[in-house]
């Protein structure tokens, strides 16, 4: 049984607590939050010890995995300290996205995990759906041939204005991770951004990409769209075929260039994913399966290194926009 401590037990942390309680191979061992009343409430709800100090928790409780579900500026500024404490203690870590809103902190987290030999995973949950699994299988089978282009759209409604870069750093680790999942590393970007009326932040973006493979791509993102519409669309095309993933998990359709027979995967009405929150369980289930299998840190899917790679693309896009849309090379940290 893998014993888990959840750090940060507000909205996202509550999802993590419930997921680890339900999983047959994990046990929620303790909770931690800087706000005593929040920690105590979560401890009472789940019947586990509650702490406000992660070091004290790790000294007193037997824990195998630390889930960091804190938030902060740009949804990520509070991740670094608890993740580093857990890594230093030799624990596997599952951190919420973004891995950090600071790319320098993200680099330090990935380097520390590599040095300690612990597994560092990130909650890049958009790739953990049956539709995405099937699409990845088709890509790996060569059904698309040589990748030519990948178009991605991720749009939600979020009125927050933490910083002018909130939209990029908080939302697009997801979209860029999905793009990298299918097309590999991003080599160069060119970004243009705009502010919706009344906005102080860059709330809608258009980013051109060149992948290391030579394929090209495009990301459209926005914090200005109605939640009544599908939030995500991914189209990947190559010399032999094209595929589309609609709305994260609803469907995947493969269009072979030389045949009229399509491959379609639809989310079933009964027994399928009931909503977006189910992606959390799918992602957690995969990480637990990899821990149980003894997978090496370098083999972890949606790893800290993957999350860092997405952040590097984001920072390059921000630089491109700041410099009037010039193409910018993406920094890589292997």
For each residue, the residues with C-beta under 8 A, 3 or more apart:
1: 25 26 27
2: 25 26 27 64 65 288 291 292
3: 26 27 29 61 62 63 64 65
4: 20 26 27 28 29 63 64 65 66 67
5: 29 30 31 32 54 57 58 61 63 65 66 67
6: 9 13 16 17 20 28 30 31 32 42 67 69
7: 13 31 32 33 54 66 67 68 69 70 82 86
8: 12 13 32 33 68 69 70 71 78 82 96
9: 6 13 14 17 31 32 33 38 39 41 42 69
10: 13 14 33 38 69 71
11: 14 15
12: 8 15 16 69 71 96
13: 6 7 8 9 10 16 17 31 33 42 67 69 70
14: 9 10 11 17 18 42
15: 11 12 18 19 69 277 280
16: 6 12 13 19 20 67 69 94 280 284
17: 6 9 13 14 20 21 28 31 42 45 46
18: 14 15 21 22
19: 15 16 22 23 280 281 284
20: 4 6 16 17 23 26 27 28 67 284
21: 17 18 26 28 46
22: 18 19 281
23: 19 20 26 281 284 285 288
24:
25: 1 2 288 292
26: 1 2 3 4 20 21 23 65 288
27: 1 2 3 4 20
28: 4 6 17 20 21 31 46 48
29: 3 4 5 48 49 61 62 63
30: 5 6 43 48 49 50 51 57 61 63
31: 5 6 7 9 13 17 28 39 42 43 46 48 49 50 51
32: 5 6 7 8 9 39 50 51 52 53 54 57 82
33: 7 8 9 10 13 36 38 39 42 50 52
34: 39 52
35: 38 39 52
36: 33 39 40 52
37: 40 41
38: 9 10 33 35 41 42
39: 9 31 32 33 34 35 36 42 43 50 51 52
40: 36 37 43 44 50
41: 9 37 38 44 45
42: 6 9 13 14 17 31 33 38 39 45 46 50
43: 30 31 39 40 46 47 48 49 50
44: 40 41 47 50
45: 17 41 42
46: 17 21 28 31 42 43
47: 43 44
48: 28 29 30 31 43
49: 29 30 31 43 57 60 61
50: 30 31 32 33 39 40 42 43 44
51: 30 31 32 39 54 56 57 60
52: 32 33 34 35 36 39
53: 32 56 57
54: 5 7 32 51 57 58 66 82 85 86
55: 58 59 85
56: 51 53 59 60
57: 5 30 32 49 51 53 54 60 61 63
58: 5 54 55 61 63 66 85 86 89 91
59: 55 56
60: 49 51 56 57
61: 3 5 29 30 49 57 58
62: 3 29
63: 3 4 5 29 30 57 58 66 91
64: 2 3 4 91 92 291
65: 2 3 4 5 26 91 92 93 94 291
66: 4 5 7 54 58 63 82 83 86 91 92 93 94
67: 4 5 6 7 13 16 20 93 94 95
68: 7 8 79 82 83 86 93 94 95 96
69: 6 7 8 9 10 12 13 15 16 96
70: 7 8 13 78 79 82 96
71: 8 10 12 75 76 78 96
72: 75 76 77 78 79 101
73: 76 77 101 162 163
74: 77 98 101 162 163 165 166 169 170
75: 71 72 96 97 98 101 166 169 170
76: 71 72 73 79 96 97 98 99 100 101 102 169 170
77: 72 73 74 80 100 101 102
78: 8 70 71 72 81 82
79: 68 70 72 76 82 83 95 96 98 99 100 105 109
80: 77 83 84 100 102 105 108 109
81: 78 84 85
82: 7 8 32 54 66 68 70 78 79 85 86
83: 66 68 79 80 86 87 93 95 109 120
84: 80 81 87 88 108 109 112
85: 54 55 58 81 82 88 89
86: 7 54 58 66 68 82 83 89 91 93
87: 83 84 90 91 93 109 112 113 116 118 120
88: 84 85 112 116
89: 58 85 86
90: 87 116 118
91: 58 63 64 65 66 86 87 118
92: 64 65 66 118 119 120 121 291
93: 65 66 67 68 83 86 87 113 118 119 120 121 304
94: 16 65 66 67 68 121 122 123 284 287
95: 67 68 79 83 99 109 120 121 122 123 304 307
96: 8 12 68 69 70 71 75 76 79 122 123
97: 75 76 122 123 124 173 174 307
98: 74 75 76 79 101 106 169 170 173 307 310 311 314
99: 76 79 95 106 109 110 122 173 304 307 308 311
100: 76 77 79 80 103 105 106 109 311
101: 72 73 74 75 76 77 98 169 170
102: 76 77 80 105 106
103: 100 106 107 308 311 312 314 315
104: 107 108
105: 79 80 100 102 108 109
106: 98 99 100 102 103 109 110 304 307 308 311
107: 103 104 110 111 308 333
108: 80 84 104 105 111 112
109: 79 80 83 84 87 95 99 100 105 106 112 113 120 304 308
110: 99 106 107 113 114 120 304 305 308 333
111: 107 108 114 115
112: 84 87 88 108 109 115 116
113: 87 93 109 110 116 118 119 120 297 304
114: 110 111 117 297
115: 111 112
116: 87 88 90 112 113
117: 114 297
118: 87 90 91 92 93 113 297
119: 92 93 113 287 290 291 295 297 300 303
120: 83 87 92 93 95 109 110 113 297 300 303 304 305
121: 92 93 94 95 287 300 301 302 303 304
122: 94 95 96 97 99 173 302 303 304 306 307
123: 94 95 96 97 280 283 302
124: 97 127 173 174 177 283 302 306 307 310
125: 128 174 279 280 282 283 302
126: 129 132 174 175 177 178 232 248 279
127: 124 132 136 177 178 181 301 302
128: 125 132 133 279 282 283 285 286 302
129: 126 132 133 248 249 273 279 282
130: 133 134 249 252 265 267 272 273
131: 134 135 245 246 248 249 250 251 252 265 267
132: 126 127 128 129 135 136 178 181 245 249 252
133: 128 129 130 136 137
134: 130 131 137 138 252 263 265
135: 131 132 138 139 182 234 236 243 245 252 254
136: 127 132 133 139 140 181 182
137: 133 134 140 141
138: 134 135 141 143 144 241 243 254 263
139: 135 136 142 143 144 147 182 236 243
140: 136 137
141: 137 138
142: 139 145 240
143: 138 139 240 241 243 254 256
144: 138 139 147 236 237 238 239 240 241 242 243
145: 142 238 239 240 241
146: 213 215 238 239 240
147: 139 144 150 182 183 184 211 213 215 236 237 238
148: 215 216 237 238 239
149: 215 216 217 218 236 237
150: 147 179 182 183 211 215 216 217 218 234 235 236 237
151: 217 218 233 234 235
152: 175 178 179 217 218 219 220 232 233 234 235
153: 175 219 220 221 232 233 234
154: 171 172 174 175 219 220 221 231 232
155: 220 221 222 223 224 225 229 231 232
156: 171 222 223 225 227 231
157: 223 224 225 226 227
158: 167 171 223
159: 223
160: 166 223
161: 166 199 200 201
162: 73 74 166 170 201
163: 73 74 166 169 201
164: 200 201 202
165: 74 168 169 201 202 318
166: 74 75 160 161 162 163 169 170 201 223
167: 158 170 171 172 201 202 203 204 205 221 222 223
168: 165 171 172 193 202 205 221 314 317 318
169: 74 75 76 98 101 163 165 166 172 173 311 314
170: 74 75 76 98 101 162 166 167 173
171: 154 156 158 167 168 174 175 221 223
172: 154 167 168 169 175 176 205 219 221 310 314
173: 97 98 99 122 124 169 170 176 177 307 310 311 314
174: 97 124 125 126 154 171 177 178
175: 126 152 153 154 171 172 178 179 219 221 232
176: 172 173 179 180 186 219 310 313 314
177: 124 126 127 173 174 180 181 302 306 307 310
178: 126 127 132 152 174 175 181 182 232 234
179: 150 152 175 176 182 183 186 209 217 219 234
180: 176 177 183 184 185 186 306 309 310 313
181: 127 132 136 177 178
182: 135 136 139 147 150 178 179 234 236
183: 147 150 179 180 211 213 215 217 236
184: 147 180 211 212 213 215
185: 180 211 212 309 330 332
186: 176 179 180 189 209 210 211 212 217 309 313 330
187: 210 211 212 329 330
188: 209 210 316 327 328 329 330
189: 186 207 208 209 210 313 316 317 320 327 328 330
190: 207 208 320 325 326 327 328
191: 205 206 207 208 317 318 320 321 325 328
192: 205 206 207 321 325
193: 168 202 204 205 206 321
194: 202 203 204 205
195: 199 200 201 202 203 204
196: 199 203 204 224
197:
198:
199: 161 195 196 203 224
200: 161 164 195
201: 161 162 163 164 165 166 167 195 223
202: 164 165 167 168 193 194 195 205 321
203: 167 194 195 196 199 222 223 224
204: 167 193 194 195 196 221 222 223 224
205: 167 168 172 191 192 193 194 202 219 220 221 222 317 321
206: 191 192 193 218 219 220
207: 189 190 191 192 218 219 220 221 317 320
208: 189 190 191 216 217 218
209: 179 186 188 189 216 217 218 219 313
210: 186 187 188 189 214 215 216 217 327
211: 147 150 183 184 185 186 187 214 215 216 217
212: 184 185 186 187
213: 146 147 183 184
214: 210 211
215: 146 147 148 149 150 183 184 210 211
216: 148 149 150 208 209 210 211
217: 149 150 151 152 179 183 186 208 209 210 211
218: 149 150 151 152 206 207 208 209
219: 152 153 154 172 175 176 179 205 206 207 209
220: 152 153 154 155 205 206 207
221: 153 154 155 167 168 171 172 175 204 205 207
222: 155 156 167 203 204 205 225
223: 155 156 157 158 159 160 166 167 171 201 203 204
224: 155 157 196 199 203 204
225: 155 156 157 222 229 231
226: 157 229
227: 156 157 231
228:
229: 155 225 226
230: 233 246 247 250
231: 154 155 156 225 227 247 248 276
232: 126 152 153 154 155 175 178 245 247 248
233: 151 152 153 230 244 245 246 247
234: 135 150 151 152 153 178 179 182 244 245
235: 150 151 152 242 243 244
236: 135 139 144 147 149 150 182 183 242 243
237: 144 147 148 149 150 241 242 243
238: 144 145 146 147 148 241 242
239: 144 145 146 148 257
240: 142 143 144 145 146 256 257 258
241: 138 143 144 145 237 238 254 255 256 257
242: 144 235 236 237 238 254 255 257
243: 135 138 139 143 144 235 236 237 252 253 254 255
244: 233 234 235 252 253 255
245: 131 132 135 232 233 234 248 251 252
246: 131 230 233 250 251 252 253
247: 230 231 232 233 250 251
248: 126 129 131 231 232 245 276 279
249: 129 130 131 132 267 273 276 278 279
250: 131 230 246 247 266 267
251: 131 245 246 247 264 265 266 267
252: 130 131 132 134 135 243 244 245 246 263 264 265
253: 243 244 246 262 263 264 265
254: 135 138 143 241 242 243 262 263 264
255: 241 242 243 244 262
256: 143 240 241 259 261 262
257: 239 240 241 242
258: 240
259: 256
260:
261: 256
262: 253 254 255 256
263: 134 138 252 253 254
264: 251 252 253 254
265: 130 131 134 251 252 253
266: 250 251
267: 130 131 249 250 251 272 273
268: 271 272
269: 272
270:
271: 268
272: 130 267 268 269
273: 129 130 249 267 278 279 282
274: 278
275: 278
276: 231 248 249 279
277: 15 280 281
278: 249 273 274 275 281 282
279: 125 126 128 129 248 249 273 276 282 283
280: 15 16 19 123 125 277 283 284
281: 19 22 23 277 278 284 285
282: 125 128 129 273 278 279 285 286
283: 123 124 125 128 279 280 286 287 302
284: 16 19 20 23 94 280 281 287 288
285: 23 128 281 282 288 289
286: 128 282 283 289 290 301 302
287: 94 119 121 283 284 290 291 300 301
288: 2 23 25 26 284 285 291 292
289: 285 286 292 293
290: 119 286 287 293 295 299 300 301
291: 2 64 65 92 119 287 288 294 295
292: 2 25 288 289
293: 289 290
294: 291
295: 119 290 291 299 300
296: 299
297: 113 114 117 118 119 120 300 303
298: 303
299: 290 295 296
300: 119 120 121 287 290 295 297 303 304
301: 121 127 286 287 290 306
302: 121 122 123 124 125 127 128 177 283 286 306 307
303: 119 120 121 122 297 298 300 306 307
304: 93 95 99 106 109 110 113 120 121 122 300 307 308
305: 110 120 308 309 333
306: 122 124 177 180 301 302 303 309 310
307: 95 97 98 99 106 122 124 173 177 302 303 304 310 311
308: 99 103 106 107 109 110 304 305 311 312 333
309: 180 185 186 305 306 312 313 332 333
310: 98 124 172 173 176 177 180 306 307 313 314
311: 98 99 100 103 106 169 173 307 308 314 315
312: 103 308 309 315 316 330 331 332 333
313: 176 180 186 189 209 309 310 316 317 330
314: 98 103 168 169 172 173 176 310 311 317 318
315: 103 311 312 318 319 331
316: 188 189 312 313 319 320 328 329 330 331
317: 168 189 191 205 207 313 314 320 321 328
318: 165 168 191 314 315 321 322
319: 315 316 322 323 328
320: 189 190 191 207 316 317 323 325 326 327 328
321: 191 192 193 202 205 317 318 325
322: 318 319
323: 319 320 326 328
324:
325: 190 191 192 320 321
326: 190 320 323
327: 188 189 190 210 320
328: 188 189 190 191 316 317 319 320 323
329: 187 188 316
330: 185 186 187 188 189 312 313 316
331: 312 315 316
332: 185 309 312
333: 107 110 305 308 309 312
334:
